[in-house]
Amino acid sequence: MVHSTWGDWFVREEIEATDPDGASLWYLGCNAFVLRSAEATIYIDPYFDDGQPPWVVRMIPVPMDPADATLCDAVCVTHEHIDHFHPPSYGPLTEELGADLYVPGSAFEEPDYEGDVRTPEDQRHVIGVGDEFAVGDFTIHVRGANDPDAIEPLSYVVEHDSGTFFHGGDSKPAEEFLDIGEEFDIDLGVLAFGTVGHIHFPEEGETKRTRWYMDENQVIEAANDLRLDRLLPSHYDMWRGVGADPKVLHEHAASHDYPRIHEPIAIGDRVDFDRAGIVRSNSLR
């Protein structure tokens, strides 16, 4: 069962109480984001669970209960892993708010989660590389990714009049990124960052050296292939054993063309598509 560490303050008084001038996003921890404009609200990879200790141990708060949300037009999923495709996290958004669910087919066919797909049939959309769809004033382009641990990993390029946003899921550097960088002028992009650490696998009774996300050099390689103006590192904060400090990316980026700006973000931070910097929360104004 999802339980919010922050009660309903964050979703009610920060996310939904904001009237974006253009498009904005909020970091929900893990690889989850919510995008908002004057016309639409989109959740990408929402995950509000505690993890599965001692295998994956959540190190950050749960910022919201999706049952408290009142605005959601679409949920987009990058791949089938439970911390990206989690029915208790997206279910209230699709069942109660009528949001459409966009996922690769493998997420329906071979999900990590053992339970019902909590979305009415007519709101389920199977998507693949090359697809394009609109949600309000957002245009979403589906592209490829390189996640060897996933069955059918996808990335998203989200265009809005105020800027273009890229979400790479849990991808490592990918050949597709060169093409994406040539096709789109990306203002800000999310790339999954972490360390090679140790994770305990209870079913196997073994602790293993594990790489789930990109290291410093891989993140900057991917940012240059994508030609990101602004880099938002994600996932670095989530799991015990593979966490990382996003501030170190500055040194790796310094001798490269991209990203132009490196913006470390923390859970709950808001960023606008068309301007650099963290936007102060409503409660601090």
C-alpha positions as a printed NumPy array, in Angstrom:
array([[  0.   ,   0.   ,   0.   ],
       [  1.301,   3.457,  -0.908],
       [  1.709,   5.856,   2.002],
       [  3.025,   9.378,   1.516],
       [  5.758,  10.641,   3.821],
       [  4.674,  14.21 ,   3.001],
       [  0.927,  13.721,   3.284],
       [ -1.001,  15.498,   0.519],
       [  0.904,  18.806,   0.817],
       [  3.205,  18.262,  -2.147],
       [  0.681,  17.196,  -4.768],
       [ -2.07 ,  19.58 ,  -3.603],
       [ -0.143,  22.752,  -2.697],
       [  2.894,  22.504,  -4.96 ],
       [  2.231,  20.488,  -8.115],
       [ -1.473,  21.088,  -8.648],
       [ -1.565,  24.573,  -7.133],
       [  0.955,  25.808,  -9.711],
       [ -0.229,  27.588, -12.845],
       [  2.736,  26.993, -15.182],
       [  3.78 ,  29.728, -17.575],
       [  4.842,  27.294, -20.277],
       [  5.735,  23.801, -19.052],
       [  7.238,  22.672, -15.755],
       [  8.293,  19.369, -14.22 ],
       [  8.724,  18.07 , -10.69 ],
       [ 11.122,  15.309,  -9.643],
       [  9.308,  12.597,  -7.695],
       [ 12.398,  10.532,  -6.872],
       [ 13.661,   7.323,  -8.491],
       [ 13.055,   8.032, -12.203],
       [  9.613,   9.534, -11.755],
       [  8.556,  12.963, -12.966],
       [  5.315,  14.858, -13.382],
       [  5.034,  17.36 , -16.245],
       [  2.479,  20.142, -16.214],
       [  1.337,  22.86 , -18.579],
       [ -1.777,  24.997, -18.735],
       [ -3.478,  22.198, -20.68 ],
       [ -2.144,  18.853, -19.45 ],
       [ -0.542,  16.834, -16.657],
       [  1.661,  13.829, -17.474],
       [  3.317,  11.378, -15.075],
       [  6.387,   9.473, -16.309],
       [  7.394,   6.26 , -14.504],
       [  5.52 ,   7.048, -11.261],
       [  6.72 ,   4.919,  -8.352],
       [  5.623,   5.544,  -4.776],
       [  6.475,   2.248,  -3.093],
       [  8.973,   1.458,  -0.328],
       [ 10.922,  -1.029,  -2.418],
       [ 11.432,  -4.651,  -1.396],
       [ 13.928,  -4.776,   1.499],
       [ 16.492,  -6.218,   1.808],
       [ 16.73 ,  -6.473,  -1.998],
       [ 15.996,  -2.854,  -2.894],
       [ 15.841,  -0.434,   0.028],
       [ 14.307,   2.992,  -0.628],
       [ 16.517,   5.8  ,   0.702],
       [ 14.239,   8.806,   0.068],
       [ 10.735,   9.831,   1.151],
       [  7.562,   8.935,  -0.69 ],
       [  6.469,  12.443,  -1.742],
       [  2.807,  11.76 ,  -2.523],
       [  0.006,   9.239,  -2.612],
       [ -1.375,   9.091,  -6.175],
       [ -4.849,   8.764,  -4.671],
       [ -4.508,  12.411,  -3.605],
       [ -3.936,  13.638,  -7.17 ],
       [ -6.79 ,  15.318,  -8.999],
       [ -4.988,  16.123, -12.271],
       [ -3.567,  13.55 , -14.68 ],
       [ -4.142,  13.151, -18.399],
       [ -1.533,  10.489, -19.189],
       [  0.956,   8.105, -17.615],
       [  4.003,   7.157, -19.707],
       [  6.169,   4.139, -18.855],
       [  9.691,   3.486, -20.153],
       [  9.923,  -0.248, -19.357],
       [  8.484,  -3.113, -17.34 ],
       [ 10.589,  -2.938, -14.154],
       [  8.551,  -2.576, -10.986],
       [  9.994,   0.837, -10.077],
       [  8.747,   2.17 , -13.425],
       [  5.59 ,   0.139, -14.06 ],
       [  3.927,  -0.198, -10.652],
       [  0.115,  -0.621, -10.61 ],
       [ -0.414,   0.749,  -7.07 ],
       [  1.416,   3.917,  -8.177],
       [ -0.257,   4.545, -11.532],
       [ -3.573,   2.814, -10.779],
       [ -5.321,   5.725,  -9.036],
       [ -4.224,   8.045, -11.857],
       [ -5.826,   5.888, -14.532],
       [ -8.767,   4.414, -12.626],
       [ -9.929,   7.5  , -10.757],
       [ -8.786,  10.302, -13.052],
       [ -9.277,   8.636, -16.436],
       [ -5.658,   9.072, -17.541],
       [ -4.41 ,   7.147, -20.561],
       [ -1.587,   4.654, -19.952],
       [  1.202,   4.437, -22.556],
       [  3.554,   1.466, -22.199],
       [  5.717,  -0.905, -24.252],
       [  3.921,  -4.172, -24.909],
       [  6.369,  -6.146, -22.763],
       [  5.147,  -4.292, -19.681],
       [  1.731,  -5.872, -20.145],
       [  3.08 ,  -9.256, -21.23 ],
       [  5.931,  -9.751, -18.74 ],
       [  5.555,  -7.265, -15.862],
       [  7.725,  -7.474, -12.762],
       [  4.662,  -6.806, -10.628],
       [  2.41 ,  -9.728,  -9.749],
       [ -1.066,  -8.264,  -9.872],
       [ -3.714,  -6.746, -12.1  ],
       [ -3.005,  -4.035, -14.642],
       [ -5.058,  -1.329, -13.012],
       [ -6.319,   0.507, -16.074],
       [ -9.531,   0.135, -18.1  ],
       [ -8.94 ,  -1.515, -21.466],
       [ -9.876,   1.553, -23.507],
       [ -7.239,   3.643, -21.698],
       [ -4.341,   1.251, -22.411],
       [ -2.026,   2.105, -25.281],
       [  0.824,  -0.149, -26.433],
       [  3.563,   1.991, -27.947],
       [  6.876,   1.407, -29.672],
       [  9.83 ,   3.178, -31.242],
       [  8.727,   5.756, -33.793],
       [  5.276,   6.339, -32.35 ],
       [  3.994,   9.841, -31.68 ],
       [  0.983,  11.073, -29.727],
       [ -0.35 ,  14.272, -28.213],
       [ -1.464,  14.964, -24.666],
       [ -2.942,  18.438, -24.486],
       [ -0.279,  20.859, -25.704],
       [  2.504,  18.27 , -25.342],
       [  3.689,  16.183, -28.309],
       [  5.411,  12.969, -27.26 ],
       [  7.821,  11.085, -29.511],
       [  8.751,   7.506, -28.605],
       [ 12.35 ,   6.514, -29.234],
       [ 14.711,   3.677, -28.371],
       [ 17.017,   3.131, -25.413],
       [ 19.736,   0.757, -24.233],
       [ 18.855,  -0.999, -21.   ],
       [ 20.196,  -4.57 , -21.109],
       [ 18.125,  -5.479, -18.036],
       [ 14.825,  -4.496, -19.68 ],
       [ 12.876,  -6.292, -22.402],
       [ 11.763,  -3.356, -24.536],
       [ 13.228,  -0.123, -23.131],
       [ 11.898,   3.145, -24.493],
       [ 12.826,   6.804, -24.187],
       [ 10.579,   9.828, -24.606],
       [ 11.069,  13.193, -26.269],
       [  8.394,  15.594, -25.058],
       [  7.908,  18.749, -27.112],
       [  6.112,  21.865, -25.913],
       [  6.061,  25.424, -27.186],
       [  8.258,  26.39 , -24.227],
       [ 10.917,  23.72 , -24.771],
       [ 11.818,  20.081, -25.368],
       [ 12.349,  17.474, -22.632],
       [ 14.02 ,  14.049, -22.89 ],
       [ 13.539,  11.106, -20.523],
       [ 15.917,   8.198, -21.081],
       [ 14.479,   5.693, -18.626],
       [ 17.275,   3.53 , -17.223],
       [ 19.221,   3.584, -20.473],
       [ 22.973,   3.294, -20.776],
       [ 24.678,   5.145, -23.673],
       [ 22.794,   4.132, -26.809],
       [ 23.359,   4.297, -30.551],
       [ 19.854,   5.763, -30.792],
       [ 20.958,   8.816, -28.813],
       [ 23.047,  10.146, -31.694],
       [ 19.987,  10.097, -33.942],
       [ 17.81 ,  11.672, -31.254],
       [ 20.365,  14.438, -30.769],
       [ 20.323,  15.198, -34.483],
       [ 16.538,  15.041, -34.775],
       [ 15.6  ,  17.207, -31.796],
       [ 16.909,  20.329, -30.113],
       [ 16.649,  19.141, -26.511],
       [ 16.524,  21.772, -23.802],
       [ 16.724,  19.471, -20.778],
       [ 17.167,  15.759, -20.404],
       [ 16.973,  13.143, -17.661],
       [ 19.629,  10.42 , -17.481],
       [ 19.836,   7.677, -14.844],
       [ 23.019,   7.955, -12.771],
       [ 24.469,   5.74 , -10.061],
       [ 27.443,   3.771,  -8.857],
       [ 28.47 ,   0.178,  -9.296],
       [ 27.692,  -1.162,  -5.83 ],
       [ 26.414,  -4.202,  -4.   ],
       [ 22.81 ,  -5.392,  -3.944],
       [ 21.523,  -8.335,  -1.921],
       [ 19.373, -10.817,  -3.821],
       [ 17.355, -12.744,  -1.182],
       [ 15.967, -15.357,  -3.57 ],
       [ 19.496, -16.341,  -4.501],
       [ 20.897, -15.84 ,  -0.99 ],
       [ 23.717, -13.806,  -2.497],
       [ 25.042, -10.257,  -2.522],
       [ 26.295,  -9.228,  -5.955],
       [ 28.314,  -6.412,  -7.428],
       [ 25.656,  -4.602,  -9.49 ],
       [ 25.514,  -1.958, -12.213],
       [ 22.012,  -0.717, -12.894],
       [ 22.658,   2.857, -14.069],
       [ 25.275,   4.944, -15.85 ],
       [ 28.446,   6.097, -14.122],
       [ 29.892,   9.625, -14.467],
       [ 31.621,   9.018, -17.802],
       [ 28.648,   7.243, -19.357],
       [ 26.214,   9.997, -18.345],
       [ 28.361,  12.665, -19.998],
       [ 28.836,  10.474, -23.083],
       [ 25.067,  10.126, -23.4  ],
       [ 24.522,  13.847, -22.78 ],
       [ 26.891,  14.674, -25.637],
       [ 25.261,  12.218, -28.027],
       [ 21.886,  13.78 , -27.189],
       [ 23.328,  17.326, -27.267],
       [ 21.574,  18.219, -24.034],
       [ 21.564,  21.874, -23.131],
       [ 20.679,  20.996, -19.539],
       [ 21.252,  17.697, -17.737],
       [ 19.039,  16.452, -14.909],
       [ 20.556,  13.346, -13.25 ],
       [ 18.033,  10.921, -11.754],
       [ 17.876,   7.608,  -9.879],
       [ 21.098,   8.426,  -7.99 ],
       [ 19.132,   8.971,  -4.765],
       [ 16.927,   5.895,  -4.657],
       [ 18.483,   2.573,  -3.714],
       [ 20.792,   1.673,  -0.877],
       [ 24.091,   0.375,  -2.271],
       [ 24.087,   2.053,  -5.693],
       [ 23.577,   5.707,  -4.771],
       [ 25.785,   8.485,  -6.075],
       [ 26.494,  12.207,  -5.711],
       [ 25.29 ,  14.107,  -8.804],
       [ 27.596,  17.047,  -8.046],
       [ 30.57 ,  15.017,  -9.297],
       [ 29.184,  15.161, -12.822],
       [ 30.366,  18.76 , -13.087],
       [ 34.017,  17.685, -13.383],
       [ 33.231,  15.11 , -16.039],
       [ 31.215,  17.6  , -18.067],
       [ 33.737,  20.444, -17.895],
       [ 35.779,  19.469, -20.968],
       [ 32.835,  18.473, -23.163],
       [ 30.466,  20.437, -25.372],
       [ 27.405,  19.111, -23.538],
       [ 25.606,  19.543, -21.243],
       [ 25.753,  23.327, -21.268],
       [ 24.279,  23.315, -17.764],
       [ 24.295,  20.566, -15.157],
       [ 21.375,  20.848, -12.738],
       [ 21.46 ,  18.412,  -9.809],
       [ 17.912,  18.002,  -8.567],
       [ 16.482,  16.59 ,  -5.354],
       [ 13.134,  14.959,  -4.753],
       [ 10.388,  17.581,  -4.857],
       [ 12.327,  20.077,  -6.994],
       [ 10.584,  21.948,  -9.788],
       [ 12.28 ,  22.869, -13.071],
       [ 10.834,  24.886, -15.977],
       [ 11.354,  23.823, -19.578],
       [ 12.448,  27.247, -20.793],
       [ 14.787,  28.507, -18.085],
       [ 17.641,  27.107, -16.028],
       [ 17.602,  26.711, -12.281],
       [ 15.459,  25.189,  -9.569],
       [ 12.164,  27.023,  -9.062],
       [ 11.42 ,  27.746,  -5.415],
       [  8.439,  25.914,  -4.012],
       [  5.2  ,  27.786,  -3.463],
       [  5.571,  27.438,   0.293],
       [  8.865,  29.379,   0.275],
       [  7.625,  32.388,  -1.675]])
